[in-house]
Amino acid sequence: MDSVFIALARLVDLVLNLYIFVVVARALVSWVSPDPYNPIVRFLHNATDPVLYRLRRLLPFSTGGLDFTPMILIFLLYLLQGFLVNMLISLGRSFSGM
């Protein structure tokens, strides 16, 4: 049972790391004027726009044309990653002691 939680922790860690890279790529692409019909640009927008839109509605952190919501999202993802991964690893270790 312990290896299931540790494997799940690694999977959650990997998925959150990949999503952080997608958010960073989305922020970098927004600095240039990309072709909106490019499949990579469309993927980045489709993968991040729902979360960024909700975050922008909750926390309007746009100042002078600069949008800080990707940085806030990355910070929140790191917090979530640290909490979930550590919780799953500690659950795995507690079951291994039984």
N, CA, C and O of each residue as an XYZ file, in Angstrom:
392
protein
N       0.819     -1.195      0.000
C       0.000      0.000      0.000
C       0.863      1.259      0.000
O       0.488      2.281     -0.576
N       2.022      1.176      0.651
C       2.879      2.358      0.734
C       3.428      2.757     -0.626
O       3.573      3.946     -0.912
N       3.731      1.785     -1.459
C       4.291      2.117     -2.767
C       3.254      2.785     -3.675
O       3.614      3.537     -4.581
N       1.964      2.511     -3.431
C       0.913      3.150     -4.212
C       0.890      4.649     -3.925
O       0.782      5.452     -4.851
N       0.988      5.030     -2.669
C       0.979      6.447     -2.309
C       2.237      7.155     -2.803
O       2.180      8.304     -3.240
N       3.361      6.466     -2.732
C       4.601      7.085     -3.207
C       4.577      7.225     -4.724
O       5.038      8.235     -5.256
N       4.051      6.232     -5.422
C       3.910      6.340     -6.875
C       2.930      7.448     -7.241
O       3.162      8.189     -8.196
N       1.838      7.567     -6.492
C       0.876      8.637     -6.727
C       1.499     10.009     -6.459
O       1.224     10.971     -7.176
N       2.337     10.091     -5.427
C       3.035     11.343     -5.129
C       3.958     11.722     -6.271
O       4.025     12.891     -6.650
N       4.669     10.753     -6.825
C       5.552     11.044     -7.961
C       4.748     11.470     -9.189
O       5.166     12.364     -9.924
N       3.610     10.840     -9.411
C       2.768     11.197    -10.550
C       2.221     12.616    -10.390
O       2.245     13.395    -11.343
N       1.736     12.955     -9.217
C       1.228     14.307     -8.954
C       2.349     15.323     -9.123
O       2.140     16.395     -9.692
N       3.531     14.992     -8.633
C       4.686     15.874     -8.769
C       5.024     16.097    -10.240
O       5.292     17.228    -10.647
N       5.015     15.045    -11.031
C       5.314     15.158    -12.456
C       4.268     15.982    -13.192
O       4.616     16.847    -13.996
N       2.989     15.724    -12.929
C       1.917     16.453    -13.609
C       1.959     17.934    -13.259
O       1.805     18.781    -14.139
N       2.161     18.253    -12.001
C       2.225     19.662    -11.608
C       3.461     20.354    -12.183
O       3.389     21.520    -12.569
N       4.596     19.646    -12.245
C       5.786     20.224    -12.882
C       5.544     20.497    -14.357
O       5.929     21.552    -14.861
N       4.916     19.569    -15.051
C       4.613     19.778    -16.464
C       3.671     20.957    -16.662
O       3.847     21.746    -17.590
N       2.676     21.079    -15.798
C       1.743     22.195    -15.930
C       2.435     23.526    -15.632
O       2.110     24.540    -16.251
N       3.368     23.537    -14.709
C       4.139     24.750    -14.438
C       4.926     25.152    -15.681
O       4.993     26.334    -16.017
N       5.518     24.179    -16.364
C       6.239     24.485    -17.599
C       5.300     25.011    -18.675
O       5.684     25.887    -19.450
N       4.079     24.493    -18.737
C       3.096     24.983    -19.707
C       2.731     26.432    -19.399
O       2.603     27.244    -20.316
N       2.563     26.762    -18.133
C       2.237     28.140    -17.744
C       3.403     29.075    -18.070
O       3.184     30.193    -18.536
N       4.624     28.635    -17.833
C       5.792     29.447    -18.165
C       5.881     29.652    -19.675
O       6.143     30.762    -20.137
N       5.664     28.588    -20.443
C       5.682     28.710    -21.902
C       4.592     29.660    -22.378
O       4.813     30.444    -23.301
N       3.428     29.598    -21.764
C       2.317     30.497    -22.120
C       2.692     31.950    -21.849
O       2.385     32.835    -22.648
N       3.353     32.192    -20.723
C       3.775     33.555    -20.393
C       4.840     34.042    -21.371
O       4.809     35.199    -21.789
N       5.771     33.182    -21.736
C       6.816     33.578    -22.684
C       6.241     33.854    -24.068
O       6.662     34.792    -24.745
N       5.287     33.043    -24.483
C       4.671     33.236    -25.793
C       3.874     34.531    -25.826
O       3.748     35.152    -26.881
N       3.338     34.943    -24.693
C       2.538     36.160    -24.675
C       3.386     37.419    -24.877
O       2.840     38.484    -25.168
N       4.702     37.315    -24.729
C       5.573     38.471    -24.923
C       5.778     38.814    -26.396
O       6.132     39.943    -26.735
N       5.554     37.841    -27.258
C       5.659     38.087    -28.702
C       4.254     38.026    -29.273
O       3.311     37.658    -28.572
N       4.110     38.377    -30.513
C       2.777     38.260    -31.107
C       2.721     36.975    -31.932
O       3.024     36.980    -33.125
N       2.330     35.875    -31.284
C       2.321     34.587    -31.989
C       1.118     34.470    -32.917
O       0.131     35.196    -32.793
N       1.234     33.548    -33.833
C       0.119     33.230    -34.719
C      -0.946     32.508    -33.896
O      -0.672     31.430    -33.369
N      -2.146     33.064    -33.769
C      -3.163     32.427    -32.927
C      -3.651     31.087    -33.483
O      -4.325     30.341    -32.773
N      -3.326     30.772    -34.724
C      -3.752     29.503    -35.307
C      -2.675     28.432    -35.221
O      -2.882     27.303    -35.664
N      -1.530     28.780    -34.655
C      -0.468     27.796    -34.453
C      -0.946     26.763    -33.435
O      -1.465     27.141    -32.385
N      -0.785     25.466    -33.719
C      -1.290     24.436    -32.794
C      -0.661     24.500    -31.404
O      -1.325     24.213    -30.408
N       0.609     24.874    -31.332
C       1.259     24.954    -30.019
C       0.682     26.115    -29.222
O       0.418     25.982    -28.027
N       0.487     27.244    -29.877
C      -0.091     28.412    -29.203
C      -1.515     28.101    -28.764
O      -1.918     28.469    -27.661
N      -2.269     27.436    -29.604
C      -3.649     27.066    -29.236
C      -3.662     26.112    -28.055
O      -4.497     26.243    -27.160
N      -2.735     25.143    -28.043
C      -2.648     24.222    -26.902
C      -2.331     24.975    -25.617
O      -2.964     24.744    -24.587
N      -1.347     25.879    -25.676
C      -0.973     26.634    -24.481
C      -2.138     27.463    -23.962
O      -2.368     27.533    -22.755
N      -2.869     28.087    -24.870
C      -4.026     28.889    -24.451
C      -5.136     27.998    -23.903
O      -5.737     28.322    -22.878
N      -5.413     26.886    -24.568
C      -6.481     25.987    -24.102
C      -6.144     25.355    -22.762
O      -7.038     25.091    -21.957
N      -4.862     25.110    -22.515
C      -4.465     24.456    -21.267
C      -4.423     25.420    -20.089
O      -4.598     25.006    -18.943
N      -4.194     26.705    -20.360
C      -4.010     27.641    -19.247
C      -5.121     28.667    -19.091
O      -5.334     29.176    -17.990
N      -5.830     28.981    -20.159
C      -6.839     30.044    -20.080
C      -7.937     29.803    -19.041
O      -8.305     30.746    -18.340
N      -8.477     28.584    -18.909
C      -9.534     28.419    -17.889
C      -9.050     28.743    -16.473
O      -9.767     29.386    -15.705
N      -7.852     28.306    -16.130
C      -7.337     28.555    -14.779
C      -6.963     30.023    -14.615
O      -7.270     30.634    -13.591
N      -6.300     30.589    -15.621
C      -5.911     31.997    -15.531
C      -7.128     32.909    -15.514
O      -7.128     33.930    -14.827
N      -8.154     32.552    -16.256
C      -9.374     33.365    -16.266
C     -10.014     33.403    -14.871
O     -10.399     34.468    -14.389
N     -10.123     32.242    -14.235
C     -10.702     32.202    -12.879
C      -9.841     32.983    -11.889
O     -10.354     33.678    -11.013
N      -8.543     32.857    -12.042
C      -7.640     33.566    -11.143
C      -7.725     35.075    -11.362
O      -7.662     35.849    -10.407
N      -7.867     35.486    -12.605
C      -8.009     36.925    -12.895
C      -9.303     37.487    -12.334
O      -9.351     38.643    -11.912
N     -10.350     36.676    -12.328
C     -11.617     37.138    -11.749
C     -11.507     37.278    -10.236
O     -12.059     38.213     -9.656
N     -10.799     36.355     -9.598
C     -10.654     36.406     -8.143
C      -9.663     37.473     -7.702
O      -9.920     38.210     -6.750
N      -8.537     37.552     -8.390
C      -7.463     38.452     -8.003
C      -7.051     39.300     -9.206
O      -6.252     38.846    -10.025
N      -7.561     40.485     -9.328
C      -7.205     41.314    -10.487
C      -5.804     41.909    -10.352
O      -5.649     43.051     -9.919
N      -4.786     41.133    -10.725
C      -3.397     41.577    -10.619
C      -2.837     41.994    -11.971
O      -1.796     41.492    -12.393
N      -3.501     42.885    -12.632
C      -3.006     43.415    -13.899
C      -2.695     44.890    -13.688
O      -3.581     45.682    -13.368
N      -1.424     45.250    -13.869
C      -1.004     46.617    -13.609
C      -0.266     47.160    -14.825
O       0.772     46.624    -15.212
N      -0.786     48.205    -15.419
C      -0.097     48.863    -16.516
C       0.184     47.968    -17.697
O       1.228     48.108    -18.334
N      -0.701     47.064    -18.009
C      -0.490     46.164    -19.129
C       0.268     44.904    -18.777
O       0.390     44.008    -19.613
N       0.784     44.812    -17.557
C       1.479     43.603    -17.119
C       0.500     42.708    -16.373
O      -0.233     43.159    -15.492
N       0.503     41.454    -16.737
C      -0.390     40.485    -16.112
C       0.434     39.600    -15.188
O       1.301     38.853    -15.641
N       0.160     39.686    -13.901
C       0.916     38.919    -12.917
C       0.258     37.593    -12.563
O       0.791     36.848    -11.741
N      -0.877     37.285    -13.159
C      -1.573     36.049    -12.800
C      -0.787     34.787    -13.131
O      -0.903     33.820    -12.378
N       0.015     34.721    -14.213
C       0.812     33.499    -14.390
C       1.809     33.276    -13.253
O       2.028     32.137    -12.840
N       2.415     34.356    -12.743
C       3.339     34.195    -11.620
C       2.606     33.747    -10.362
O       3.109     32.917     -9.604
N       1.428     34.293    -10.145
C       0.639     33.889     -8.979
C       0.211     32.438     -9.119
O       0.237     31.685     -8.145
N      -0.185     32.039    -10.331
C      -0.568     30.642    -10.567
C       0.605     29.704    -10.319
O       0.434     28.651     -9.704
N       1.786     30.071    -10.787
C       2.964     29.226    -10.559
C       3.250     29.113     -9.068
O       3.564     28.028     -8.579
N       3.145     30.208     -8.351
C       3.348     30.180     -6.893
C       2.331     29.251     -6.226
O       2.695     28.441     -5.373
N       1.054     29.367     -6.616
C       0.023     28.502     -6.041
C       0.245     27.035     -6.406
O      -0.004     26.144     -5.594
N       0.714     26.790     -7.625
C       1.000     25.407     -8.030
C       2.154     24.820     -7.228
O       2.120     23.643     -6.868
N       3.179     25.629     -6.944
C       4.279     25.147     -6.103
C       3.796     24.846     -4.686
O       4.210     23.853     -4.087
N       2.927     25.697     -4.151
C       2.368     25.419     -2.824
C       1.552     24.133     -2.822
O       1.697     23.297     -1.929
N       0.696     23.980     -3.825
C      -0.113     22.770     -3.942
C       0.764     21.542     -4.122
O       0.505     20.493     -3.533
N       1.794     21.676     -4.932
C       2.704     20.563     -5.169
C       3.394     20.139     -3.874
O       3.445     18.952     -3.549
N       3.913     21.098     -3.154
C       4.582     20.770     -1.899
C       3.649     20.121     -0.905
O       4.026     19.163     -0.230
N       2.432     20.633     -0.806
C       1.470     20.074      0.141
C       1.045     18.668     -0.258
O       1.114     17.746      0.555
N       0.608     18.495     -1.495
C       0.094     17.190     -1.925
C       1.162     16.112     -1.942
O       0.938     14.999     -1.465
N       2.317     16.440     -2.489
C       3.384     15.432     -2.591
C       3.843     15.015     -1.200
O       3.997     13.824     -0.933
N       4.061     15.969     -0.322
C       4.491     15.623      1.038
C       3.420     14.852      1.790
O       3.734     13.937      2.551
N       2.156     15.211      1.586
C       1.072     14.486      2.245
C       1.003     13.046      1.753
O       0.853     12.129      2.560
N       1.110     12.830      0.448
C       1.048     11.474     -0.094
C       2.246     10.643      0.331
O       2.101      9.452      0.608
N       3.421     11.244      0.389
C       4.601     10.503      0.839
C       4.471     10.142      2.310
O       4.814      9.028      2.706
N       3.983     11.063      3.119
C       3.824     10.745      4.545
C       2.735      9.688      4.752
O       2.848      8.856      5.652
N       1.689      9.712      3.931
C       0.688      8.644      4.009
C       1.297      7.301      3.642
O       1.027      6.293      4.296
N       2.111      7.284      2.606
C       2.775      6.047      2.211
C       3.690      5.521      3.283
O       3.752      4.316      3.527
N       4.406      6.429      3.928
C       5.319      6.000      5.001
C       4.555      5.539      6.236
O       5.005      4.634      6.940
N       3.402      6.154      6.505
C       2.642      5.725      7.686
C       2.026      4.344      7.468
O       1.897      3.569      8.415
N       1.645      4.031      6.225
C       1.121      2.695      5.950
C       2.214      1.641      5.940
O       1.952      0.473      6.226
N       3.433      2.041      5.615
C       4.530      1.060      5.610
C       4.934      0.673      7.025
O       5.512     -0.393      7.235
N       4.635      1.529      7.995
C       4.964      1.230      9.394
C       3.943      0.338     10.071
O       4.164     -0.092     11.203
N       2.831      0.046      9.410
C       1.775     -0.775     10.007
C       2.113     -2.236      9.974
O       1.327     -3.062     10.438
